[in-house]
């Protein structure tokens, strides 16, 4: 039985990346997310993991590529291919 004042969660790294991407996609509609403790903790945890894997989290391209590197995640279609 877990203590209600100290909840714990179990989630894989891929799950955490997915949750983070969903939250980021909603921040314009819900700007309060940026000040939310869960969101800030999640981002810090993911940044620490990414840095441990050699990712430069200050480089948006590297950070986003790492966040999107999730098994089973389909890459966005190339717009050039949509014309054919």
C-alpha positions in Angstrom: 0.0 0.0 0.0 1.5 3.3 -1.0 1.5 6.4 1.2 -0.9 9.1 -0.2 1.5 11.9 0.8 4.3 10.2 -1.2 2.9 8.7 -4.4 5.1 6.7 -6.7 4.7 6.0 -10.4 6.2 3.4 -12.6 6.7 4.2 -16.2 9.2 3.2 -18.9 11.4 5.9 -20.5 9.4 5.6 -23.7 6.2 6.2 -21.7 7.7 9.3 -20.1 8.9 10.6 -23.4 5.4 10.1 -24.8 3.7 11.9 -21.9 6.2 14.8 -22.2 5.6 15.2 -25.9 1.8 15.2 -25.3 2.1 17.8 -22.5 4.4 20.0 -24.7 1.9 19.8 -27.5 -0.8 21.2 -25.2 1.1 24.1 -23.5 -0.2 26.8 -25.8 -3.8 25.9 -24.8 -2.7 25.3 -21.2 0.2 27.7 -20.4 0.0 26.8 -16.7 1.7 23.5 -17.6 5.0 25.3 -17.8 4.8 26.1 -14.1 3.5 22.7 -13.1 5.7 20.8 -10.7 5.1 17.4 -12.4 5.9 18.9 -15.8 9.1 20.5 -14.5 10.2 17.3 -12.7 9.5 15.2 -15.8 11.5 17.6 -18.0 14.4 17.6 -15.6 14.4 13.8 -15.4 14.3 13.4 -19.2 17.1 16.0 -19.6 19.3 14.2 -17.1 18.7 10.9 -18.9 19.4 12.4 -22.3 22.6 14.0 -21.1 23.7 10.6 -19.6 23.2 9.2 -23.1 25.4 12.0 -24.6 22.6 14.2 -25.9 23.2 18.0 -25.9 19.8 19.1 -24.4 20.5 22.7 -25.3 20.6 21.7 -29.0 16.9 21.6 -30.0 17.6 19.2 -32.9 19.4 16.7 -30.7 16.8 17.0 -27.8 13.8 16.6 -30.2 15.5 13.7 -32.0 16.1 11.9 -28.7 12.5 12.6 -27.5 11.2 11.1 -30.7 13.4 8.1 -30.6 10.7 5.7 -29.3 10.1 2.2 -30.6 6.9 2.0 -32.6 6.6 5.7 -33.2 5.9 6.4 -36.8 8.0 9.2 -38.3 6.1 12.2 -39.7 5.5 11.7 -43.4 7.7 13.7 -45.7 5.6 16.5 -47.3 7.4 15.9 -50.7 6.0 12.4 -50.8 2.5 13.6 -50.2 2.4 15.3 -53.6 2.9 12.0 -55.4 
